[in-house]
Amino acid sequence: MNIIETSQIAKRYVMGTEVVEALKSITIQIKKGEYVAFMGPSGSGKSTLMNIVGCLDTPTSGHYILNNQDVSRMGENDLAEVRNKEIGFVFQTFNLLPRQTSLENVALPLIYAGYNKADRTEKAMLALKNVGLENRAHHRPNELSGGQRQRVAVARALVNDPSILLADEPTGNLDTRTSYEIMDLFDQIHSKGNTVIMVTHEEDIAEYAHRIIRLRDGLIETDRINPNVRKVNLLMQPATNS
């Protein structure tokens, strides 16, 4: 079953007198439970594609079907509802609220989803437990390491049981050891049946995905199954406090 289907989507931006074609004609299908990496150099269109797949933007032309819904022409309010229900986001810069505790940050999407406070607390604590951070529930972001902050961000992304986990350069601000720990966490999330889509420019990080889609100049350059999926080997890395 395809969870994502795009048909000849294009995205054009008008900048003064210049028209920039960020995406030209992208047709992809991603099945439920796949682990996919979008790769490409700066300007290739991978970030634009991520924004469209994540319902943060809409295509200029073409169609995008997400979980059997045509979201190509939805207005902002409908897109916001789809994002909150269907997609969990993990960003390079974590995007945590600095004055909120880990628990409060993780519970935030549940407020928009209409859960009462007791249920929000219960679900958020379970999400933190699932990423190994229940003992940091009452710490604020500045009291956490980079790896711990990214784990809180992952817990927040998963607290609503989304259809897709969408990660934008998830290891971009982390050291090598901590990057491996986050990729190990993504492996665990994928092994539970979650669909994981990752945007990265790092070759070694992309190799953890089971399928790699490379973009160049707004077009798909290659779309291949990764025959040698890289596995995390934390034992070989020097220990850090993450």
DACOR-V911101 format. One record per pair of residues at least 4 apart in sequence whose ideal C-beta (glycine too) atoms are under 6 Angstrom apart, sorted by the first residue. I is the first residue (numbers start at 1). J is the second residue. D is the distance in Angstrom with one decimal. If there is no record, write none. Layout:
# DACOR-V911101
i=(I/I)
j=(J/J)
d=(D/D)
This chain:
# DACOR-V911101
i=(1/2/2/3/3/3/3/4/5/5/6/6/6/6/7/7/7/8/8/8/9/9/9/9/10/10/10/10/10/10/11/11/11/11/11/12/12/12/13/14/15/21/22/22/22/23/23/23/24/24/30/30/32/33/33/34/35/35/35/35/36/36/36/37/37/37/37/37/38/38/38/39/39/39/40/40/40/40/40/44/44/45/45/45/46/46/50/50/50/51/51/52/52/54/54/55/55/55/55/59/63/64/64/65/66/67/67/71/74/74/82/83/84/86/86/87/87/87/88/88/88/88/89/89/90/90/90/90/90/91/91/92/92/92/92/94/94/94/96/96/97/98/100/100/101/101/102/102/102/102/103/103/105/105/106/106/106/106/106/106/107/107/109/109/110/110/110/113/115/115/120/123/124/127/127/127/128/128/128/128/129/131/131/131/133/139/139/141/144/144/145/145/146/146/147/147/147/150/157/164/165/165/166/167/168/169/170/171/171/171/174/174/177/177/178/180/180/180/181/183/183/184/186/189/190/190/200/200/206/207/208/210/210/211/212/212/213/214/214/216)
j=(32/29/31/32/67/163/195/30/29/65/26/27/28/64/27/62/63/25/27/62/26/59/62/64/23/24/25/60/61/62/22/23/48/59/60/19/21/60/20/19/20/218/45/48/218/45/48/218/218/219/34/36/195/193/195/195/190/196/209/210/197/209/211/198/200/206/209/212/46/199/213/206/212/214/44/46/214/215/216/215/216/49/215/218/199/215/54/168/199/56/57/57/59/87/166/71/79/82/83/72/72/71/72/70/71/86/163/82/78/79/86/87/112/162/163/162/164/166/157/158/162/165/157/166/153/154/157/167/170/95/168/168/169/172/173/149/150/153/105/141/105/141/104/105/138/140/136/137/139/152/124/137/152/156/124/127/128/155/156/159/120/124/159/160/115/120/123/160/119/120/124/159/159/155/158/159/133/134/137/155/134/151/154/155/151/143/144/149/148/149/241/242/174/178/178/181/242/182/165/195/194/196/197/198/199/200/182/179/182/205/178/179/237/240/242/232/234/237/242/208/232/232/196/194/194/196/205/206/212/230/230/226/229/225/224/226/223/221/222/221)
d=(5.1/4.7/5.7/4.4/5.6/5.9/5.5/4.1/5.2/4.3/5.6/5.9/5.2/5.0/5.5/5.6/4.5/4.8/5.6/4.3/5.0/4.0/3.4/5.9/5.3/5.6/6.0/5.3/4.8/5.7/4.6/4.3/5.2/5.5/5.2/5.6/5.4/4.7/4.6/5.6/5.8/5.4/5.3/4.2/5.8/4.8/5.4/4.8/4.1/5.3/5.3/5.7/5.7/5.4/5.8/5.9/4.6/4.6/5.1/4.4/5.1/5.8/4.7/4.8/5.9/4.2/3.7/5.0/4.5/4.7/5.4/5.1/5.9/4.8/2.9/4.3/5.7/3.8/5.9/4.2/5.1/5.7/4.8/4.3/5.5/5.0/5.8/6.0/4.7/4.3/4.1/5.3/5.6/5.5/5.0/5.7/4.7/5.1/4.8/5.8/4.9/5.5/4.7/5.5/5.0/5.9/5.3/5.8/4.1/4.9/5.3/5.2/5.3/5.7/4.6/5.3/5.1/5.6/3.1/5.3/4.0/4.9/5.6/5.5/5.2/5.6/5.0/4.2/5.1/4.8/5.3/6.0/4.0/3.9/5.7/4.6/6.0/4.8/5.0/4.5/5.7/5.5/3.8/4.9/5.1/5.8/5.3/5.3/5.7/4.8/5.3/4.3/5.8/5.7/4.1/5.3/5.9/4.7/4.6/5.4/4.3/3.9/5.8/5.0/4.2/4.3/6.0/5.9/4.4/4.7/5.9/5.7/5.8/4.0/5.7/4.3/4.7/4.9/5.5/5.0/4.3/4.3/5.5/4.8/5.2/4.2/5.7/5.4/3.8/4.9/5.6/5.1/5.3/6.0/3.8/5.6/2.9/5.5/5.8/4.8/5.6/4.9/5.1/4.5/4.9/5.8/5.9/3.8/5.6/5.6/4.1/4.7/4.5/4.6/4.1/5.1/5.7/5.7/5.6/4.9/5.4/4.0/5.8/4.9/5.8/4.9/4.7/5.3/5.5/4.0/5.0/5.6/5.6/5.5/5.9/5.5/4.8/4.5/4.7/4.4)
